[in-house]
């Protein structure tokens, strides 16, 4: 391997001018491709589509409300209740607005103003049933009083009307949101997000905005009105995409906000007494995208901090510039490669470029540090580049391969968005082998080290001796025993604390956002105002082989009735809705509302009286009741709550078999949550075991020593336990956004041990030193770079803590913790273990 490294270094230097031209051409081409990258959101990317629960949901997506639901709550802040003309006009307008949103399933839009919402009243002449809002509604006092009475008999209080009569809901579902390309997904969700923003702004914004073309745009002439809205985009308008719908029909035309003029006018629909609350996946996506705008400011902050730290470390503007360029190149190349393979950027993978930059800085510091030491020792730039390549190509390439491996095992989580994260990160790290191990040495052949940096390097070397002498004490056998005891104690405490770690989310609202985010405030308002809540688990009952309408067969509805009653008694369940519960209410109504008669008849003729409950328009069953959905509303979406409810539901299914009937979990947003939590929980052990096994094999093949592999990996294992304890202590659940952190932390943290141990093994095998001396020598040569890169990377990701997105802040905190503690493990626990593994060699050397 040493012979190959020497040959490669000679060829790299010999062909550096030709390679420079090639790399510049690649950078220009990939830079152009990077300009084509697009945001690539998608509901189906966020869920484990292969999970049995999701297979059930996808099978009946056209029959029942999916998890991609939108809830628009119209809240009256004025005096009195919602039964006034101003509010009803606002609700009617909001209903129409939601109905016109692109991509909305118009057959599944429900509010007091839609015909599927009706009342049933028992009169002397029999049943009287009509839509809650009469077709001839004009807002008279008499009509408003009648509407209030109709609502009382509609069964919609707590469902579409708030319990305190201060709010009313518009509920809708999006059509199938699968897309063939990032461009399609960006357009679909972009239009929906804009429309939802205008639904809110129409009542809450005092200003109306009209957008017209500033110049001709294809067949569209200057001055054509492209859109009207109520959202003030401010300086972000230039980055916004607007969509013009041709009057003749056809696909909408995307137009950049920078090509539009905006005119303002007073908003005629503004009402200070009306507040709009919106929740649902698409609104969550909109808030996450808005929060991601802050990512770029954090990147600028991290870049500035890194630049200052690099200059402080090297005292060389030239080396600082070269290291930053080398760290930025793989980011640019990655962004250029993604469009070529049909990938875009989604809310999770947008963090990958920042991780790649941090890793790039780490490896650039190691390379520039070796070059600086060689240049200070008297080598010219070309020779210093050759020497640094020979010293660091092998450990650097191995470290990058382990980084790629850490990202690759993330793909064991069978969720598309995580797969794309893993693939993107793997590509970025592999590109770094070219940018850091080839382009960086070539760039340094043109650098002449400043005299100030040479003086600083000599002075720094003298100062570091005492520090590394103290650190090297950890390689003393007796002190190593104390380090072992401390490590074991910390591991025991952390393992005990880790028992509180939960899989999934906790609390009310979206855990991706801060508790005070508008989305979570809206979620709390809706959750407190309605009986059904916002968290629903759907259980599908299949009865395909019964004659006629399956709901008219007593065994079918009796099973549903039993399940309904059983789930109402399960801890964590808020309420249950099913054809059985609705049917019992209707049967009771036929018997003067007597509670004693609120039971399901056993005959087909008797069940016919409850047939109104089996109307597919209610959304609880499809035609002929071939599939029936039971809606279980949960009190929250805590991982432990959902796990308990799913287990109870499955226990009922297992113990209540009915011939010809199959009960299947699970639909609804809590079905998605349950499937995601199970996917994450199932992948955790497999992922951790895979990465540590693969790293052990790589380290063993590289160092040809199982002891070296153990020394490198044991600190990483301990830090993984510490990380779980930290998550449990801070209430951070194990979920899609946090599970990859363990793999990333291990994959990146192994760099420190590899860089140090490569020098240790070289000093022991070639120079004949004992382990303690070899470790001290490794710290003098590479210790400063290890400590510096760990601190720099930790500071870089710690800036994520300022993000409006809680999942990004959590990832930043956990990664910063793992980067720092992995470094401490490499400089303290690694030598403590090594000195006992090679204690016989130390005794022989002293003899």
JOKAMO-V563212 format. One line per field, one symbol per residue. psi: psi as a letter, one per 40 degrees, with the letter a starting at -180 (. if undefined). A space follows every 10 residues. Layout:
psi=???
//
This chain:
psi=dddddddddd ddddeddddd dddddddddd ddddeeiihg ihdddeigde iddddddddf dedihaefih hhhhhheaia aegidddddd ddddddddde hhehgeefhh ideieehiih hhideahhhi idhidfhefi dddddddddd ddeeeehece hidefeiiih hiiiihfiie iddddddddd dddddddddd dddeheihhh hihdiigbeh ihehhdihae hhebeeddei hihhhideaa iihhhideei ihiiihheeh heehhhhhii dddddddddd dddedddddd dddddddddd ddddfhdddd dddddddddd dddddddddd eeiahiddee eddddddddd dddddddddd ddddddeeii dddddddddd dedddddddd dddddddded edhghddddd dddddddddd ddddddeddd dddeeehhhi dddddddddd dddddddddd dedeehdddd dddddddddd dddddddede hihaiiaiah ediideiddd dddddddeei ddaehhhhhh hhgeeihahd eehddddddd ddddddddeh hehdihhidd ddddddddde ffehddegih ieidddddde ddeehddeee iahefdhhhh hhhidafidd dddddddddd ddddeghhhe hhhhiiaidd dddddddddd ddeddddddd dddddddddd ddefhddddd dddddddddd ddddddddde fhihaddddd ddddddddde dddddddddd ddddddefii dddddddddd dedddddddd dddddddded eeiehddddd dddddddddd ddddddeddd dddddddfdd dddddd.
//
